Every structure is written in C-alpha cells, then in structure tokens.
Amino acid sequence: MSDKKSNFKATNHAYKRAKERLKWKPKVLDRMMVIAFNKGIKHSDTKGNLNKYITNLWSNNKSCNNIRIYGENVYFFCKKKMITIYRLNNKIIKHIKNNK
C-alpha cells in the first residue's frame, strides 16, 4: 500500500462506533480503515439508490470530505482522519455490486 498506517488516524468516536455497531476491536478498525480508504468505493463513484443512501448518511456528517464504501460498511473520513463508521442497510448491500 502506498499509504502507511501511521498516516491514518481514527477519532475516539470512530473507535466507539466500530465497537458498538460492528463489535470491532481498535486493531481491526486500524487495519480496515486503511484498506477501505485505499480500495473502497468513493461516494462520487456511486449511483442510484446507493448514492442516495450515502448522501443521506453524509448529511449528518457534512464535515467529512472522504467517504468510502468497503465490504458492508461506510467509512467517513476528514482527509485521512476517520470520523465514524456505519454498516450498510441490508437493502442497500445488493446495490454495491452494481457500482463495481
């Protein structure tokens, strides 16, 4: 990977949400946020229902300028600082395949 893990930071809020919503430990989030940032689908690359869903989530986190979808999760970043994470709605997961 071109970006080293040390370039990425997660807020305490992100760690709390990862534990609450996904049952992830901090090391898992540290690893996954780097992968998501580098390999995830950008908000600007989405279309249709997936785009509407992500835009709706973004309306609650407008300070975030980098949104990535990786796996079944949505990662919200401000530059390379991860702010929060959401699990995709089950109805929306099927739309990810249409955006690849």
N, C-alpha and C positions, 0 to 999 in steps of 0.2 A: 504494500500500500504506500502511496506517496505521502499521505498524511500520517504522522506519528500520533500515537495515542496521547502523548503529552500535549499536543496541540488542542485537544478537545477537553472541555470541562463540562460537568453537569452540575446544576444547582441542587441544593438540598431538596427543593420542591420536586425536581425530577426524580431523585432517588426515592423520595417518599411515594410519589405516584407509581413508580415502577414496582415498588414493593406492594402497594395497595391494589393496583389494577392487574398486575401480572405475576405477583409473587416472586419477583426477581431480587436477587441479592446485588449489592453495589458492583461487584466484579462483572456480573453478567451485563448490567447496564453499561459499564465502561467499555466492554468489548462490542456490544451490539450497536451502540451509538456511532462508533467509528465505521462499522460495516454499513449501517443504514445511511450515513452521510455520503459515503463513497459509492455505494451500489444501489441505493434506494431510488425510487421514482420521485421526481420533483413535482411539486404542486403544479407548476407551469406545463408539465407534460401530461397531465391528466385531462380527461374529457368526460362529458355526460354526467351520470349520477355520481361517479366517484369524485369528479371535480366539484360538484355542488356540495357533497358531503364534507370534503376537505375545506372548502371555502367557509362553510358554516362553522366548522371547528375553529378555523383561523379567526373568525370574527370575535372569538373570545380571547384570542392571543395575538392581537394585531402588531405587537412589538416584535414578533418573530418574523425574520426575513428569509429563513430557510426551512422548508418543510419537506420531509422525506417520508415515503411510504416504503416499508421493507417488511416482508413477511405479512403478518396480520396486524401490524402496528403503525401508528403515525407518530413521527418524531418531530418536535418543534424546536428549532434552533434560532438563536440570535447570533449570527456569524458562526462561530464554532462552539458556542456555549449552548448546551442542551437545556431547555426550559421545562418541558413536560413531555409526556408520552400518553397516547391513547390507544386503546385496542379498537380496531375497526369493527363496525357493526356487521353482524353475520350476513345481512342482506347486501352489504357493500363489497364483501370479500370477493364475490364472483366477478365484480367489475374490474378487479386488478388484472385478471388475465386479458381483458380487452384493451388494456392500456400498455401492454408489453410489446 
